[in-house]
Amino acid sequence: MPKKTSPILLLAVTAAFATTPAFAQVAKVNGVSIPQSRSDILLKEVTSQGRPDSPELRTMIKQELVSREVMSQEAVKMGLNKNPEVSAQLDIARQSVLVGAFLNEAAKRNVPGEDALKKAYERFKDSPAANEYWARHILVTSEAEAKEIITRLKAGADFAKIAAEKSIDEGTKAQGGDLNWSPPARYVRPFAEALASLKKGDMTEAPVQTNFGWHVIRVEDVRPLSYEAIKPQLQQVVQRENVQKVIEDLRAKAKVE
């Protein structure tokens, strides 16, 4: 009986397996060859999630493939492959693999050049996301305490001093809550959105809640990120735009009834 394997392997793609010559096989089950390509795909899937390659992992993958083949063969004997819903799911799975392969290939063929990236920088450089902020924050456990701190700050209290006294962020309290220069994308979403809404010298009017607690945020300064600093992000954005244009062109040419 095949050895029971980890459920994580069941999450890998199952519809991408193509037949390969018998000599490139992992095993043979009831006369049916399991091609090496299936093992390679599963191995790539699992190691991409951080698990190191090892003989033990390869053995586990082999056992998983044998289990799948046994179950697939039995499903066919039971006539499940003729079930309309199962058949539709197989079609969708196959289509999903083809769509993924197309998107990967389209991305490879539409890598943006330097001129396109610089034009994109001109488009995005004035948006808050293209800035980096020198900010301070005070992190506390309750909204009420954060509101009290805001009241004290508006009355003229020293931000750095209160941060040193009240903040539960051990990494910044000794520096008066100083977070140094960072773009909004480096922070959790509620914090990032609040930060991007502030200008130089501004402080949040209301406490900002994140999974860490309640924040009072003040922006000391704002400056635009350089082209080189956001070039990787620009490449992703423009490449997605290029692929989307390819899809739109295909849809425009398609005959849809």
KEKE-3310 file (N, C-alpha, C; in steps of 0.2 Angstrom, whole numbers, plus 5000, padded with zeros to 4 digits):
npx = (5004:5003:5013:5007:5006:5011:4998:5000:5005:4995:4990:4996:4998:4987:4983:4993:5001:5009:5011:5026:5040:5042:5055:5058:5052:5044:5038:5028:5012:5000:5003:5003:5013:5021:5026:5042:5041:5030:5034:5045:5038:5030:5040:5046:5036:5034:5047:5047:5040:5048:5053:5067:5075:5077:5082:5072:5061:5059:5056:5044:5036:5036:5029:5017:5013:5011:5000:4991:4989:4984:4972:4966:4965:4956:4945:4942:4938:4926:4919:4918:4925:4916:4906:4897:4900:4912:4919:4918:4926:4938:4941:4941:4952:4962:4962:4965:4979:4984:4981:4989:5001:5001:5001:5013:5022:5018:5022:5036:5038:5035:5043:5047:5056:5069:5065:5051:5050:5055:5045:5034:5038:5037:5024:5020:5027:5022:5013:5007:5012:5024:5032:5044:5043:5048:5045:5037:5031:5019:5015:5001:4991:4977:4963:4958:4969:4977:4970:4970:4984:4985:4977:4986:4997:4992:4991:5003:5013:5029:5032:5042:5046:5034:5033:5044:5040:5027:5025:5024:5031:5046:5057:5057:5054:5065:5071:5062:5051:5055:5054:5062:5067:5055:5046:5027:5023:5030:5024:5011:4994:4983:4991:5000:4991:4987:4999:5002:4993:4996:5005:5021:5025:5012:5000:4992:4974:4966:4967:4976:4972:4980:4986:4995:4992:4986:4990:4998:5003:5016:5022:5038:5045:5044:5049:5052:5054:5068:5071:5078:5076:5063:5062:5061:5048:5041:5044:5036:5023:5022:5025:5013:5004:5007:5005:4991:4987:4989:4980:4968:4969:4968:4955:4948:4950:4944:4930:4916:4901)
npy = (4994:5011:5023:5035:5052:5070:5082:5094:5092:5090:5101:5106:5109:5099:5097:5099:5089:5081:5068:5058:5050:5033:5030:5040:5040:5040:5030:5015:5011:4998:4996:5008:5022:5034:5050:5058:5071:5075:5073:5083:5095:5095:5095:5107:5116:5113:5116:5130:5136:5136:5125:5114:5105:5087:5070:5063:5072:5070:5056:5057:5064:5055:5045:5052:5054:5041:5038:5047:5042:5029:5033:5040:5031:5022:5031:5032:5019:5019:5027:5040:5050:5053:5060:5075:5086:5084:5082:5095:5102:5097:5102:5116:5116:5112:5123:5133:5130:5132:5146:5152:5148:5155:5169:5169:5168:5179:5189:5187:5191:5204:5213:5228:5242:5254:5267:5266:5263:5275:5284:5279:5282:5296:5297:5292:5298:5309:5304:5299:5286:5286:5293:5294:5294:5303:5298:5299:5289:5285:5271:5263:5253:5256:5264:5275:5279:5283:5294:5303:5306:5312:5324:5330:5332:5341:5352:5356:5347:5338:5327:5317:5315:5310:5299:5291:5289:5283:5274:5258:5252:5245:5245:5258:5268:5273:5282:5292:5288:5288:5283:5284:5286:5279:5271:5271:5258:5249:5248:5241:5240:5250:5259:5263:5269:5280:5287:5291:5300:5311:5327:5336:5339:5337:5328:5313:5315:5307:5292:5278:5262:5246:5229:5229:5238:5254:5269:5285:5296:5306:5316:5320:5324:5324:5316:5314:5297:5291:5287:5275:5269:5265:5258:5243:5241:5249:5242:5230:5235:5241:5230:5222:5231:5230:5216:5216:5224:5216:5205:5213:5216:5203:5200:5209:5205:5193:5182:5184:5176)
npz = (5000:4996:5004:5016:5012:5014:5016:5009:4997:4989:4985:4974:4956:4946:4933:4924:4919:4907:4895:4894:4887:4891:4897:4904:4918:4934:4941:4938:4938:4939:4925:4920:4916:4926:4922:4923:4922:4930:4943:4943:4942:4954:4963:4961:4964:4978:4983:4980:4989:5000:5006:5008:4995:4995:4997:5004:5002:4989:4988:4995:4986:4976:4981:4983:4970:4966:4974:4969:4956:4958:4963:4953:4943:4948:4949:4936:4933:4940:4933:4935:4927:4917:4923:4921:4929:4934:4922:4917:4927:4925:4912:4915:4924:4915:4906:4915:4917:4904:4902:4912:4908:4896:4900:4907:4896:4888:4897:4897:4884:4883:4890:4898:4890:4894:4891:4891:4905:4911:4906:4913:4926:4926:4926:4938:4948:4955:4964:4980:4983:4977:4985:4999:5016:5031:5046:5063:5076:5089:5098:5106:5117:5117:5110:5117:5125:5114:5109:5119:5120:5107:5110:5120:5112:5103:5111:5113:5118:5118:5105:5104:5117:5123:5115:5120:5133:5132:5121:5115:5106:5106:5098:5093:5102:5110:5102:5101:5094:5081:5064:5053:5036:5024:5011:5009:5006:5014:5026:5036:5029:5035:5042:5031:5022:5030:5032:5019:5017:5024:5025:5025:5042:5047:5057:5062:5064:5071:5080:5072:5069:5069:5067:5077:5087:5092:5083:5084:5072:5065:5052:5048:5036:5018:5003:4986:4979:4971:4953:4951:4963:4963:4951:4950:4954:4945:4933:4935:4935:4922:4914:4917:4912:4899:4896:4898:4888:4877:4880:4878:4865:4859:4863:4856:4843:4843:4838:4845:4850)
capx = (5000:5007:5014:5003:5010:5008:4992:5003:5007:4988:4988:5000:4994:4986:4981:4998:5005:5009:5014:5033:5043:5043:5061:5058:5047:5045:5036:5023:5006:4996:5005:5003:5019:5021:5032:5047:5039:5026:5038:5048:5033:5028:5046:5047:5030:5035:5053:5046:5037:5053:5055:5073:5075:5081:5080:5066:5056:5058:5053:5037:5033:5035:5023:5011:5011:5008:4993:4986:4988:4979:4965:4964:4963:4950:4940:4940:4934:4920:4915:4918:4927:4910:4902:4897:4903:4919:4922:4919:4931:4944:4941:4943:4959:4967:4961:4969:4986:4986:4981:4995:5007:5001:5002:5020:5025:5017:5026:5043:5039:5034:5047:5047:5062:5071:5061:5044:5050:5055:5039:5030:5041:5034:5017:5019:5032:5019:5008:5010:5015:5031:5036:5046:5041:5052:5039:5037:5024:5018:5010:4999:4986:4970:4961:4957:4975:4980:4966:4973:4990:4984:4975:4992:5002:4989:4992:5010:5018:5034:5031:5048:5046:5029:5035:5049:5037:5021:5025:5025:5036:5052:5062:5058:5053:5071:5072:5056:5046:5058:5054:5067:5064:5053:5039:5021:5022:5034:5020:5004:4990:4980:4997:5003:4986:4987:5005:5002:4988:4999:5010:5026:5023:5005:4999:4985:4969:4963:4972:4976:4972:4983:4986:5000:4989:4984:4996:4998:5008:5018:5027:5043:5047:5042:5053:5051:5058:5072:5069:5082:5073:5056:5062:5058:5040:5039:5044:5031:5017:5022:5024:5006:5000:5009:5001:4984:4985:4989:4974:4963:4969:4965:4948:4945:4950:4940:4923:4912:4894)
capy = (5000:5017:5027:5041:5058:5076:5085:5100:5090:5089:5108:5107:5109:5092:5096:5101:5084:5078:5061:5058:5044:5028:5029:5046:5039:5039:5023:5012:5009:4994:4996:5015:5026:5041:5053:5062:5078:5077:5074:5089:5100:5095:5097:5115:5119:5113:5120:5137:5138:5137:5118:5112:5099:5082:5063:5062:5075:5067:5050:5059:5066:5049:5041:5055:5053:5034:5038:5050:5038:5024:5036:5042:5025:5020:5035:5031:5013:5020:5031:5047:5055:5054:5064:5081:5091:5082:5084:5103:5104:5095:5107:5122:5115:5112:5130:5137:5129:5136:5153:5153:5147:5161:5175:5169:5169:5186:5194:5187:5194:5211:5216:5235:5245:5260:5273:5265:5264:5282:5287:5277:5286:5303:5296:5290:5302:5314:5301:5298:5280:5287:5296:5291:5298:5302:5299:5296:5286:5282:5265:5261:5247:5257:5270:5280:5282:5287:5300:5307:5308:5317:5330:5333:5334:5347:5357:5358:5342:5335:5321:5312:5314:5306:5292:5288:5287:5279:5270:5251:5250:5245:5247:5266:5273:5276:5287:5297:5285:5289:5277:5285:5286:5273:5272:5269:5251:5245:5247:5238:5245:5256:5264:5266:5274:5286:5290:5294:5306:5317:5331:5338:5343:5335:5323:5310:5318:5302:5286:5273:5255:5241:5223:5230:5242:5261:5273:5292:5297:5313:5316:5325:5327:5320:5317:5309:5292:5291:5283:5269:5266:5262:5255:5236:5241:5251:5236:5226:5239:5242:5224:5220:5235:5227:5210:5218:5226:5210:5202:5217:5215:5197:5200:5214:5201:5187:5182:5181:5176)
capz = (5000:4995:5010:5016:5012:5017:5012:5006:4990:4986:4983:4968:4950:4944:4926:4919:4918:4900:4894:4892:4886:4897:4900:4909:4922:4941:4943:4934:4942:4935:4918:4917:4918:4929:4919:4927:4922:4935:4949:4943:4943:4961:4967:4960:4968:4985:4985:4979:4996:5005:5008:5004:4991:4999:4995:5008:4999:4982:4990:4997:4980:4972:4984:4982:4963:4965:4977:4964:4950:4960:4964:4946:4939:4951:4947:4929:4933:4943:4928:4937:4922:4913:4926:4918:4933:4934:4916:4917:4932:4921:4907:4919:4926:4909:4904:4919:4916:4898:4903:4916:4903:4891:4904:4908:4890:4886:4901:4894:4877:4884:4895:4896:4890:4898:4889:4894:4912:4913:4905:4919:4932:4925:4927:4945:4953:4959:4968:4987:4983:4974:4990:5005:5022:5037:5051:5069:5078:5096:5098:5112:5116:5117:5106:5122:5126:5108:5108:5125:5117:5102:5113:5123:5107:5100:5116:5113:5121:5114:5102:5105:5124:5124:5112:5124:5139:5132:5116:5117:5101:5109:5092:5091:5108:5113:5097:5100:5089:5074:5059:5048:5029:5021:5007:5013:5005:5019:5032:5035:5025:5038:5043:5025:5020:5034:5031:5013:5017:5027:5022:5030:5048:5049:5062:5061:5068:5074:5080:5067:5071:5065:5071:5082:5092:5090:5082:5082:5067:5063:5046:5048:5030:5013:4997:4980:4978:4964:4948:4952:4969:4961:4945:4950:4954:4938:4928:4936:4933:4915:4911:4918:4907:4892:4895:4898:4881:4873:4881:4875:4857:4857:4864:4850:4837:4843:4836:4851:4848)
cpx = (5004:5007:5010:5007:5007:5003:4994:5004:5000:4986:4992:4996:4993:4985:4986:5002:5004:5013:5021:5035:5043:5049:5062:5052:5049:5043:5030:5018:5001:4997:5005:5009:5018:5027:5036:5044:5034:5029:5042:5044:5031:5034:5047:5042:5032:5041:5052:5043:5042:5056:5061:5072:5079:5078:5073:5060:5054:5054:5045:5033:5031:5029:5016:5008:5008:5001:4988:4984:4983:4972:4962:4961:4956:4944:4937:4936:4927:4916:4915:4920:4921:4905:4902:4901:4910:4923:4923:4925:4938:4946:4944:4950:4964:4967:4966:4976:4988:4986:4987:5001:5007:5003:5010:5024:5024:5021:5033:5043:5037:5037:5048:5054:5063:5067:5054:5044:5051:5049:5034:5032:5038:5027:5016:5023:5028:5014:5011:5014:5023:5035:5039:5045:5046:5046:5041:5031:5025:5013:5008:4993:4979:4969:4960:4963:4978:4976:4969:4980:4990:4982:4981:4996:4999:4990:4999:5015:5023:5033:5036:5048:5040:5030:5039:5045:5031:5021:5027:5030:5043:5058:5062:5057:5059:5073:5067:5051:5049:5058:5059:5063:5062:5047:5033:5021:5026:5030:5014:4999:4987:4986:4999:4998:4986:4993:5005:4997:4990:5004:5015:5023:5016:5006:4992:4980:4966:4968:4971:4977:4976:4983:4991:4997:4986:4990:4994:5004:5010:5023:5032:5045:5045:5047:5051:5056:5062:5069:5072:5078:5067:5056:5059:5051:5037:5039:5038:5024:5017:5021:5017:5002:5001:5005:4994:4982:4985:4983:4968:4963:4967:4958:4945:4945:4946:4933:4919:4904:4889)
cpy = (5006:5021:5034:5047:5065:5079:5091:5098:5090:5096:5110:5106:5102:5092:5098:5095:5081:5072:5062:5051:5039:5028:5035:5046:5039:5033:5021:5009:5005:4995:5003:5019:5032:5045:5057:5069:5080:5078:5081:5095:5101:5097:5105:5118:5119:5117:5128:5140:5138:5130:5116:5105:5093:5075:5061:5065:5072:5060:5051:5060:5060:5045:5045:5054:5046:5034:5041:5045:5032:5027:5038:5036:5022:5024:5034:5024:5014:5025:5038:5052:5056:5058:5071:5086:5090:5084:5091:5105:5102:5100:5114:5122:5115:5119:5134:5137:5133:5143:5155:5153:5153:5167:5175:5171:5176:5191:5193:5191:5202:5215:5224:5238:5251:5266:5272:5266:5271:5286:5286:5281:5293:5303:5296:5294:5307:5311:5299:5291:5280:5291:5292:5296:5297:5303:5296:5293:5284:5277:5263:5256:5249:5264:5276:5283:5286:5293:5305:5310:5313:5324:5333:5335:5341:5353:5359:5353:5340:5328:5315:5310:5309:5299:5288:5285:5282:5274:5263:5248:5250:5246:5254:5270:5276:5282:5292:5294:5286:5283:5278:5286:5280:5275:5269:5261:5247:5244:5243:5243:5251:5261:5267:5271:5281:5290:5294:5300:5312:5321:5333:5342:5341:5329:5320:5314:5313:5296:5281:5266:5250:5235:5224:5234:5249:5266:5280:5293:5304:5312:5322:5328:5322:5321:5312:5303:5293:5286:5276:5265:5262:5258:5248:5236:5244:5246:5232:5229:5239:5235:5221:5224:5232:5221:5211:5220:5221:5206:5206:5216:5209:5197:5204:5210:5195:5188:5179:5182:5175)
cpz = (5000:5002:5010:5016:5014:5013:5008:4998:4986:4983:4976:4962:4948:4937:4921:4917:4911:4900:4891:4891:4892:4900:4905:4914:4929:4944:4938:4939:4937:4927:4916:4920:4921:4927:4924:4928:4928:4942:4949:4944:4951:4965:4966:4964:4975:4987:4984:4985:5001:5008:5004:5000:4995:4996:4998:5004:4992:4983:4991:4991:4976:4975:4983:4975:4962:4968:4972:4958:4952:4960:4957:4942:4942:4950:4940:4929:4936:4938:4930:4932:4917:4916:4923:4922:4934:4928:4915:4921:4928:4916:4910:4921:4921:4906:4908:4918:4910:4899:4907:4912:4898:4894:4905:4902:4888:4890:4898:4888:4877:4890:4893:4895:4894:4897:4892:4902:4914:4911:4911:4925:4932:4927:4935:4950:4957:4964:4975:4987:4981:4979:4995:5010:5028:5042:5058:5071:5086:5096:5105:5111:5116:5113:5111:5123:5120:5108:5113:5123:5112:5105:5116:5118:5104:5105:5117:5116:5116:5112:5104:5113:5126:5121:5117:5131:5138:5126:5118:5111:5103:5104:5091:5097:5110:5108:5096:5095:5082:5070:5053:5041:5027:5017:5011:5012:5010:5025:5030:5032:5029:5039:5037:5022:5024:5033:5024:5012:5020:5023:5028:5036:5050:5053:5061:5066:5073:5075:5074:5070:5066:5070:5077:5088:5088:5089:5081:5078:5065:5057:5047:5042:5024:5007:4992:4980:4971:4959:4949:4958:4968:4955:4945:4950:4948:4933:4929:4934:4925:4911:4912:4913:4900:4891:4894:4891:4876:4874:4878:4868:4855:4858:4858:4844:4837:4841:4842:4849:4854)
residu = (MET:PRO:LYS:LYS:THR:SER:PRO:ILE:LEU:LEU:LEU:ALA:VAL:THR:ALA:ALA:PHE:ALA:THR:THR:PRO:ALA:PHE:ALA:GLN:VAL:ALA:LYS:VAL:ASN:GLY:VAL:SER:ILE:PRO:GLN:SER:ARG:SER:ASP:ILE:LEU:LEU:LYS:GLU:VAL:THR:SER:GLN:GLY:ARG:PRO:ASP:SER:PRO:GLU:LEU:ARG:THR:MET:ILE:LYS:GLN:GLU:LEU:VAL:SER:ARG:GLU:VAL:MET:SER:GLN:GLU:ALA:VAL:LYS:MET:GLY:LEU:ASN:LYS:ASN:PRO:GLU:VAL:SER:ALA:GLN:LEU:ASP:ILE:ALA:ARG:GLN:SER:VAL:LEU:VAL:GLY:ALA:PHE:LEU:ASN:GLU:ALA:ALA:LYS:ARG:ASN:VAL:PRO:GLY:GLU:ASP:ALA:LEU:LYS:LYS:ALA:TYR:GLU:ARG:PHE:LYS:ASP:SER:PRO:ALA:ALA:ASN:GLU:TYR:TRP:ALA:ARG:HIS:ILE:LEU:VAL:THR:SER:GLU:ALA:GLU:ALA:LYS:GLU:ILE:ILE:THR:ARG:LEU:LYS:ALA:GLY:ALA:ASP:PHE:ALA:LYS:ILE:ALA:ALA:GLU:LYS:SER:ILE:ASP:GLU:GLY:THR:LYS:ALA:GLN:GLY:GLY:ASP:LEU:ASN:TRP:SER:PRO:PRO:ALA:ARG:TYR:VAL:ARG:PRO:PHE:ALA:GLU:ALA:LEU:ALA:SER:LEU:LYS:LYS:GLY:ASP:MET:THR:GLU:ALA:PRO:VAL:GLN:THR:ASN:PHE:GLY:TRP:HIS:VAL:ILE:ARG:VAL:GLU:ASP:VAL:ARG:PRO:LEU:SER:TYR:GLU:ALA:ILE:LYS:PRO:GLN:LEU:GLN:GLN:VAL:VAL:GLN:ARG:GLU:ASN:VAL:GLN:LYS:VAL:ILE:GLU:ASP:LEU:ARG:ALA:LYS:ALA:LYS:VAL:GLU)
# end
